[in-house]
């Protein structure tokens, strides 16, 4: 990714832009996934359950 504007990264292949913070977060997630796939998806499952628990029961879809 190149950096066309301050605080942004651009993909050389498609010119898609993303904020530096989002790019850094993406890289951290990829590193966690590659380090321990099973633990990564367990954290995803736990986070998903937590977020779903915050939705009022009458608004839940499943």
Long-range contacts (C-beta under 8 A, 24 or more apart in sequence): none
